[in-house]
Amino acid sequence: MKSGRILFMCSLVLALGIILVDRIYVVGLHKRIVLLEKERIAASNQLATAKIVQENLNHVRELVFENMEFGNQSDSGAFESRFFEFITQSVSDLKLRLVALEPSRPNTKGAQTEYSYKLVIEGDFFSFGELCAKLENSRRIITLERFSVQQLADKFSTSIVTQSFTRGITATLVLNTYRIKKRTM
């Protein structure tokens, strides 16, 4: 019986020791886990910030390459064709009607060349607003110098499914886009 008591006492001391070590270790481990979680959140935020900065720098890089004229580029034909493609695609996407797109002579002042265009479109006012937003968010530097909006005559269309009453507009925009020559040193 004595060996049973000794075994019981040893088991009890061992159990108390394990509980005591567990309490001390788990509390320290919990603090360490909380600290690691804070560090993970901070690293995650820094990574997200770095990703945003990278995207912004890539956008700036695209703007520079889209709007600068480097020595190995001979003419502005590709520059203007990309602009015409952008305008026609944007007008088409917004279901506007392109009435006219008239370029003016380029105006060069030092390293900067300004290309001016007169754009006439027909459609609804909301699509005109969306077109202005597309111009603003373009990879090209495009300025909307002035515009005028006139209401078209009211149109009433009848179809088998619906009857609709639409009010359209004609918008005339003067747009400028720029090309900057890289200076050689």
Backbone torsions as a table, in degrees:
resi	resn	phi	psi	omega
1	MET	NA	-31.7	-178.2
2	LYS	-64.5	-39.1	179.7
3	SER	-67.4	-30.4	176.8
4	GLY	-66.9	-39.9	178.6
5	ARG	-67.9	-41.8	179.6
6	ILE	-63.0	-42.0	178.3
7	LEU	-64.2	-40.6	178.6
8	PHE	-64.1	-45.0	-178.9
9	MET	-65.9	-41.6	177.6
10	CYS	-63.2	-41.1	178.7
11	SER	-64.4	-41.3	179.5
12	LEU	-65.4	-45.3	178.3
13	VAL	-63.7	-42.2	178.9
14	LEU	-63.3	-43.2	178.6
15	ALA	-63.4	-44.6	178.3
16	LEU	-63.6	-39.7	177.8
17	GLY	-62.9	-43.8	179.0
18	ILE	-64.2	-43.5	179.2
19	ILE	-63.0	-44.2	-180.0
20	LEU	-63.2	-47.9	178.1
21	VAL	-62.2	-41.4	179.7
22	ASP	-61.2	-44.4	179.9
23	ARG	-63.5	-44.3	-179.6
24	ILE	-68.4	-46.0	-177.3
25	TYR	-68.2	-43.7	-177.7
26	VAL	-66.3	-40.6	178.1
27	VAL	-61.8	-45.9	176.9
28	GLY	-64.0	-38.4	178.7
29	LEU	-66.5	-40.1	178.5
30	HIS	-62.1	-44.1	177.8
31	LYS	-61.7	-40.1	179.9
32	ARG	-66.7	-39.0	178.7
33	ILE	-65.3	-42.7	178.0
34	VAL	-61.6	-42.8	178.4
35	LEU	-63.2	-43.8	178.1
36	LEU	-63.5	-37.6	178.8
37	GLU	-65.8	-40.9	176.8
38	LYS	-62.7	-41.9	178.3
39	GLU	-65.3	-37.9	178.2
40	ARG	-64.3	-41.9	179.2
41	ILE	-64.7	-42.8	178.9
42	ALA	-62.8	-43.4	179.1
43	ALA	-65.5	-38.4	178.5
44	SER	-64.6	-41.7	178.0
45	ASN	-65.3	-40.4	178.2
46	GLN	-65.1	-38.3	178.0
47	LEU	-65.1	-42.5	178.3
48	ALA	-63.5	-41.7	177.7
49	THR	-63.5	-42.6	178.4
50	ALA	-62.8	-38.1	178.6
51	LYS	-64.7	-41.6	178.2
52	ILE	-64.3	-44.2	178.5
53	VAL	-61.5	-42.3	178.9
54	GLN	-61.4	-44.0	179.6
55	GLU	-63.8	-40.8	178.5
56	ASN	-65.5	-41.4	178.0
57	LEU	-65.8	-37.7	175.8
58	ASN	-64.3	-38.2	178.0
59	HIS	-64.7	-43.2	178.1
60	VAL	-63.0	-42.1	178.4
61	ARG	-60.2	-45.0	178.0
62	GLU	-62.3	-41.1	177.6
63	LEU	-60.7	-43.2	-179.7
64	VAL	-62.6	-49.4	-177.3
65	PHE	-69.7	-27.3	-179.9
66	GLU	-78.7	-26.4	-173.0
67	ASN	-114.4	0.1	178.7
68	MET	-105.0	148.8	176.6
69	GLU	-108.2	115.3	-178.4
70	PHE	-95.2	164.0	-175.4
71	GLY	-59.6	-29.9	-177.2
72	ASN	-83.4	-0.7	177.3
73	GLN	-96.8	126.2	-173.7
74	SER	-89.2	-36.6	-177.4
75	ASP	-142.7	174.2	-176.9
76	SER	-97.7	11.9	-177.4
77	GLY	-59.5	-45.7	179.0
78	ALA	-66.7	-36.1	177.9
79	PHE	-59.0	-49.3	-178.6
80	GLU	-72.0	-36.9	-179.7
81	SER	-64.9	-36.5	176.0
82	ARG	-66.3	-35.7	177.2
83	PHE	-65.4	-47.5	178.6
84	PHE	-60.3	-41.4	178.6
85	GLU	-62.5	-42.8	178.2
86	PHE	-61.2	-46.0	-178.9
87	ILE	-64.6	-48.7	-177.6
88	THR	-65.1	-38.3	178.1
89	GLN	-65.9	-43.1	-179.6
90	SER	-64.2	-44.6	179.8
91	VAL	-63.5	-42.5	179.1
92	SER	-64.3	-44.7	179.9
93	ASP	-59.7	-35.6	-176.8
94	LEU	-90.6	4.8	178.3
95	LYS	58.4	39.8	173.2
96	LEU	-96.0	163.4	177.3
97	ARG	-107.7	122.4	178.2
98	LEU	-83.2	111.1	-179.0
99	VAL	-87.2	-44.7	-179.1
100	ALA	-156.2	149.0	172.2
101	LEU	-142.3	100.3	-174.0
102	GLU	-111.5	118.6	176.3
103	PRO	-81.4	152.2	172.7
104	SER	-106.6	171.0	177.3
105	ARG	-65.1	139.4	176.8
106	PRO	-64.1	145.8	-179.8
107	ASN	-117.1	113.9	-177.0
108	THR	-103.3	128.4	175.9
109	LYS	-130.4	101.6	-178.5
110	GLY	66.7	-124.6	-178.7
111	ALA	-86.4	-8.1	-175.2
112	GLN	-104.4	131.8	174.1
113	THR	-115.5	127.9	-179.0
114	GLU	-105.6	127.4	176.6
115	TYR	-109.3	125.4	-177.1
116	SER	-112.8	142.7	-178.9
117	TYR	-137.2	143.2	172.3
118	LYS	-106.6	121.5	-176.4
119	LEU	-116.3	128.3	177.3
120	VAL	-120.9	124.9	-179.6
121	ILE	-130.6	159.0	172.8
122	GLU	-127.9	144.6	179.3
123	GLY	164.8	-152.7	178.0
124	ASP	-101.3	163.2	-173.7
125	PHE	-65.2	-35.9	-179.2
126	PHE	-66.8	-39.2	177.5
127	SER	-66.7	-34.8	175.6
128	PHE	-61.9	-42.6	176.9
129	GLY	-62.7	-40.8	177.7
130	GLU	-64.4	-36.9	177.3
131	LEU	-63.5	-42.2	177.3
132	CYS	-61.0	-39.2	177.7
133	ALA	-65.8	-39.5	177.6
134	LYS	-64.7	-38.4	177.5
135	LEU	-62.8	-41.5	-179.2
136	GLU	-66.0	-37.2	-176.3
137	ASN	-92.7	10.2	-179.4
138	SER	-67.6	157.0	174.6
139	ARG	-77.2	-5.3	177.1
140	ARG	-99.3	154.3	171.7
141	ILE	-85.0	109.7	-178.6
142	ILE	-126.0	127.4	175.7
143	THR	-111.7	138.4	175.3
144	LEU	-96.0	98.9	-174.3
145	GLU	-69.7	-45.8	178.3
146	ARG	-161.2	160.7	176.5
147	PHE	-152.7	158.0	173.2
148	SER	-135.6	144.7	-178.2
149	VAL	-125.3	130.9	177.4
150	GLN	-128.1	141.2	179.5
151	GLN	-80.9	134.0	174.7
152	LEU	-79.2	166.7	175.5
153	ALA	-62.5	144.1	179.8
154	ASP	-62.3	141.5	-179.9
155	LYS	-120.3	134.7	176.6
156	PHE	-119.8	118.6	-179.1
157	SER	-114.5	141.5	179.5
158	THR	-120.1	128.7	174.3
159	SER	-129.6	174.9	-179.2
160	ILE	-63.3	-37.5	-174.6
161	VAL	-85.9	-49.4	-174.8
162	THR	-137.5	162.2	169.5
163	GLN	-115.5	134.5	-178.5
164	SER	-133.2	150.5	178.9
165	PHE	-122.2	112.8	-175.8
166	THR	-118.5	147.8	173.4
167	ARG	-117.8	121.9	-179.4
168	GLY	-107.9	169.5	177.9
169	ILE	-131.5	157.6	167.4
170	THR	-114.5	125.2	179.5
171	ALA	-117.7	132.2	175.4
172	THR	-112.7	121.6	-176.7
173	LEU	-119.8	142.8	170.3
174	VAL	-111.4	114.9	-177.1
175	LEU	-111.1	143.7	172.3
176	ASN	-121.5	140.7	172.0
177	THR	-131.8	156.6	-168.2
178	TYR	-127.7	152.0	175.2
179	ARG	-134.2	129.2	-175.7
180	ILE	-116.1	128.3	178.8
181	LYS	-81.1	137.9	175.7
182	LYS	-74.8	127.2	-179.8
183	ARG	-80.0	136.6	176.0
184	THR	-95.5	141.8	-177.2
185	MET	-101.2	NA	NA
